Amino acid sequence: MIAAFDIPVTKIGHSKLNDIPLENIPFGKYFTDHMLEADYENGEWKNVEIKPYQPLLLDPSLAALHYGQAIFEGIKAYKDEKGNAFVFRPIENFKRFNKSARRMNMPEIPEEIFMEGLRKLIAVEKNWIPSLKEHSLYIRPFMFSTDTMLGVRPSETYKFLIILSPTGPYFAAPMKIVVEQTYTRAAPGGVGFSKNAGNYGGSMLAATEAKKAGYDQVLWTDAVEHKWLQEVGMMNVFFLINGVAITPSLEEGTILAGVTRDSVITMLKEMGIPVEERKVNIDELLEAYEIGQFTEVFGTGTAAVISLIKELKYKEFVMKFDVTKTPVATEVKQRLSDIREGKLPDTHNWMWPV
């Protein structure tokens, strides 16, 4: 853990926690009493403080609203059975946040502000972490440009914030997915690997059209042939073919390097399951399905951890999967849950104490 960083704290008088039950609380609906805020001006970060959660006063010409310089992260904090608070692998999110910042031509956030600010904020809000199974405190660090003038150029000023949201179990029903053949999420040389707001905004039309057709999300493909597989919605994806777990490679820079993805790869290897990170073509899946070797497919992400997929449609061909028989996905999810809740040894030092 880095050395303590002096961050002033202004506390509220009455906590909203007294009015919000934390049992089975929906994802992203309620926010804690405090937030962290910092400003980037004249080449340096300043005004770092923890203050009561409150609206922001924004100028209509704010650069982020016009030119899209905005990035974010998603992290979770948990309590173990003894009531101790831990954050799951936040240093990896810190590294990815700055990777996104560099790609979006934004200033990097110093480690002491991101990590120590996150630690101190959660320490202030520790009571907001639900002490219930499969509950957690969702952590949302984000940054956006704040210049107040029009002109297509990198902003000279930015704002960084961390807000917190308690959440209950994310019971995502097994999904029906359609392989996207029209729209493109990312291409080599683009911003697909960064967690920027535009990636999410640009994905919504395809998802909406998929839902109108009776599907939950899309499996993104490459921009040229629409055959090389990338992500499911905004999750990484794994295919179990003939006992091997295959996930699309990160090499082309079109896919987000998910922290959950990396954790799942580690778990799979420890379970003795071979893992291949490589390019995957839809034709390979079709062939494996036809001969009965394609047995499981699931998405990975911070919110649901593991999201089962029961149907995968490519053009007019539909592949169906029995989600009651997903031994690999089920065991991986249980192992990760047990590590987060302190029921299994944290041999990888993934749980960061607050």
Secondary structure, DSSP 8 states (H G I E B T S, - for coil): --------B---SS-GGGG---TT--TTS---SEEEEEEEETTEEEEEEEEE-------TTBHHHHH--EEE--EEEEE-TTS-EEEESHHHHHHHHHHHHHHTT-----HIIIIIHHHHHHHHTGGGS--STT-EEEEEEEEEE--BS--SS--S-EEEEEEEEEE-------EEEEE-SS--S--TTSSTTS-BHHHHHTTHHHHHHHHHTT-SEEEEE-SSSS-BEEEETTBEEEEEETTEEEEE-STTS-S---HHHHHHHHHHHHTT--EEEE--BHHHHHHHHHTT-EEEEEEEETTTEEEEEEEEEETTEEEE--TT--HHHHHHHHHHHHHHTTSS--TT--EEE-
